[in-house]
Amino acid sequence: MQIRTMTETDIPAGMRLKDIAGWNQTEAEWRIFLNAGRNGCFVAEVDGIVRGTAATIVYGGRFAWVGMVLVDPEYRGHGIGTTLLNRCIEYLDSIRVPCIKLDATPLGKPIYEKLGFTSEYELERWTLKRRKDDLPDRRQMGPDESMPAPLLEHVLQADREAFGADRSAILRAVDRARPHFTNSVWNMGRMEGYAFGRRGSFADHLGPWIAKDEGTGQRILDRFLSQSSRGVVLTDCSKANPFIRRIVQARGFEYSRPLARMFRGRNEYPGRPELVCAILGPEFG
Ligand SMILES: CC(C)(COP(=O)(O)OP(=O)(O)OC[C@H]1O[C@@H](n2cnc3c(N)ncnc32)[C@H](O)[C@@H]1OP(=O)(O)O)[C@@H](O)C(=O)NCCC(=O)NCCS
């Protein structure tokens, strides 16, 4: 097995592995990692064929995220995942990132625990499946208007507090790709919540989804559902949020799987998990 840094030409191999795992990412998401810093993105090759991937992204020097940890099912259980993770840690330690974070699937969690990661809080993926007749009428959807720049700045500023670090470069890319999913709720000049959304390979994905109260959370979800033309909608909810289960269940979402937010090092910037209805996604935090 050989570990090397990832390039654009590895994206099709990465897409193959994420399709096998049933994940929702598009090629654009691999590019976000590569553009953020390709020295922190790795592939594992066996006989010249990519059998594993892992990618990292550094958020403003506060912490880094590890995502896209995937190993070909036929090659699992031989240490490829652990070796890739070790390479990510080695790289992030070498550039002195004080904390490494990730959202672990049940398959990944035992590996991360062995490498010194500790659980911070739990997340849950919820999935909504809508029949064609229940989808919003495209003609009633608003035009693809962008959020005015000053408003977007407010949202990005608020996100630094909720998330714990600056990930505005990613959120700007998410907004540019699907501006009609970017949304904020205001009351008497104060922002009560906001959300972004992505069009994945098989589902629309709501997140980050931040709301100060249940009513705001509901409004954001209802607006997203009225703007999404897909039959499948996903969202990765924080279990620390007191009202999110009620909201998604009331709209017909079903529980899909658990995820564990984990960290290694000093977790000095945990953000405000109680404001988080849903994260951006396990690959980005
Ligand atoms: C999680 C994942 C990346 C692990 O990759 P991997 O190369 O199998 O990982 P490793 O071989 O380093 O470690 C797997 C552990 O399970 C054990 N294992 C044994 N047989 C196994 C098998 N057939 N399949 C998987 N794991 C097996 C390994 O022995 C090892 O435990 P150990 O360190 O105590 O020996 C891989 O299962 C995967 O791609 N899963 C789907 C996507 C996913 O959930 N990714 C994690 C995102 S957080």
Ligand as a Chemical Component Dictionary entry (heavy atoms), coordinates in Angstrom:
data_LIG
# 
_chem_comp.id                   LIG 
_chem_comp.type                 NON-POLYMER 
_chem_comp.pdbx_formal_charge   0 
_chem_comp.three_letter_code    LIG 
# 
loop_
_chem_comp_atom.comp_id 
_chem_comp_atom.atom_id 
_chem_comp_atom.alt_atom_id 
_chem_comp_atom.type_symbol 
_chem_comp_atom.charge 
_chem_comp_atom.model_Cartn_x 
_chem_comp_atom.model_Cartn_y 
_chem_comp_atom.model_Cartn_z 
_chem_comp_atom.pdbx_ordinal 
LIG C1  C1  C 0 -14.306 3.238  8.536  1  
LIG C2  C2  C 0 -13.384 2.692  7.445  2  
LIG C3  C3  C 0 -12.770 3.850  6.699  3  
LIG C4  C4  C 0 -12.293 1.855  8.115  4  
LIG O1  O1  O 0 -11.307 1.484  7.160  5  
LIG P1  P1  P 0 -10.376 0.177  7.366  6  
LIG O2  O2  O 0 -9.287  0.247  6.367  7  
LIG O3  O3  O 0 -11.213 -1.012 7.420  8  
LIG O4  O4  O 0 -9.807  0.487  8.826  9  
LIG P2  P2  P 0 -8.698  -0.345 9.573  10 
LIG O5  O5  O 0 -8.402  -1.608 8.864  11 
LIG O6  O6  O 0 -7.568  0.566  9.835  12 
LIG O7  O7  O 0 -9.426  -0.632 10.960 13 
LIG C5  C5  C 0 -10.660 -1.326 11.008 14 
LIG C6  C6  C 0 -10.832 -2.059 12.310 15 
LIG O8  O8  O 0 -11.852 -3.044 12.159 16 
LIG C7  C7  C 0 -11.278 -4.359 12.150 17 
LIG N1  N1  N 0 -11.785 -5.205 11.055 18 
LIG C8  C8  C 0 -11.548 -6.497 10.951 19 
LIG N2  N2  N 0 -12.138 -7.000 9.868  20 
LIG C9  C9  C 0 -12.750 -6.017 9.250  21 
LIG C10 C10 C 0 -13.505 -5.924 8.046  22 
LIG N3  N3  N 0 -13.741 -6.983 7.277  23 
LIG N4  N4  N 0 -13.967 -4.737 7.682  24 
LIG C11 C11 C 0 -13.732 -3.651 8.445  25 
LIG N5  N5  N 0 -13.010 -3.687 9.584  26 
LIG C12 C12 C 0 -12.526 -4.858 9.998  27 
LIG C13 C13 C 0 -9.836  -4.096 11.936 28 
LIG O9  O9  O 0 -9.103  -5.163 12.432 29 
LIG C14 C14 C 0 -9.592  -2.807 12.672 30 
LIG O10 O10 O 0 -9.583  -2.952 14.052 31 
LIG P3  P3  P 0 -8.171  -3.139 14.806 32 
LIG O11 O11 O 0 -7.440  -1.829 14.664 33 
LIG O12 O12 O 0 -8.573  -3.431 16.226 34 
LIG O13 O13 O 0 -7.477  -4.249 14.138 35 
LIG C15 C15 C 0 -14.162 1.770  6.468  36 
LIG O14 O14 O 0 -14.876 0.823  7.232  37 
LIG C16 C16 C 0 -15.149 2.509  5.574  38 
LIG O15 O15 O 0 -14.788 2.997  4.507  39 
LIG N6  N6  N 0 -16.419 2.551  6.004  40 
LIG C17 C17 C 0 -17.472 3.229  5.233  41 
LIG C18 C18 C 0 -17.324 4.731  5.286  42 
LIG C19 C19 C 0 -17.191 5.251  6.694  43 
LIG O16 O16 O 0 -18.031 4.969  7.567  44 
LIG N7  N7  N 0 -16.132 6.032  6.934  45 
LIG C20 C20 C 0 -15.835 6.624  8.230  46 
LIG C21 C21 C 0 -16.302 8.016  8.243  47 
LIG S1  S1  S 0 -16.142 8.723  9.821  48 
# 
loop_
_chem_comp_bond.comp_id 
_chem_comp_bond.atom_id_1 
_chem_comp_bond.atom_id_2 
_chem_comp_bond.value_order 
_chem_comp_bond.pdbx_ordinal 
LIG C1  C2  SING 1  
LIG C2  C3  SING 2  
LIG C2  C4  SING 3  
LIG C2  C15 SING 4  
LIG C4  O1  SING 5  
LIG O1  P1  SING 6  
LIG P1  O2  DOUB 7  
LIG P1  O3  SING 8  
LIG P1  O4  SING 9  
LIG O4  P2  SING 10 
LIG P2  O5  DOUB 11 
LIG P2  O6  SING 12 
LIG P2  O7  SING 13 
LIG O7  C5  SING 14 
LIG C5  C6  SING 15 
LIG C6  O8  SING 16 
LIG C6  C14 SING 17 
LIG O8  C7  SING 18 
LIG C7  N1  SING 19 
LIG C7  C13 SING 20 
LIG N1  C8  SING 21 
LIG N1  C12 SING 22 
LIG C8  N2  DOUB 23 
LIG N2  C9  SING 24 
LIG C9  C10 SING 25 
LIG C9  C12 DOUB 26 
LIG C10 N3  SING 27 
LIG C10 N4  DOUB 28 
LIG N4  C11 SING 29 
LIG C11 N5  DOUB 30 
LIG N5  C12 SING 31 
LIG C13 O9  SING 32 
LIG C13 C14 SING 33 
LIG C14 O10 SING 34 
LIG O10 P3  SING 35 
LIG P3  O11 DOUB 36 
LIG P3  O12 SING 37 
LIG P3  O13 SING 38 
LIG C15 O14 SING 39 
LIG C15 C16 SING 40 
LIG C16 O15 DOUB 41 
LIG C16 N6  SING 42 
LIG N6  C17 SING 43 
LIG C17 C18 SING 44 
LIG C18 C19 SING 45 
LIG C19 O16 DOUB 46 
LIG C19 N7  SING 47 
LIG N7  C20 SING 48 
LIG C20 C21 SING 49 
LIG C21 S1  SING 50 
# 
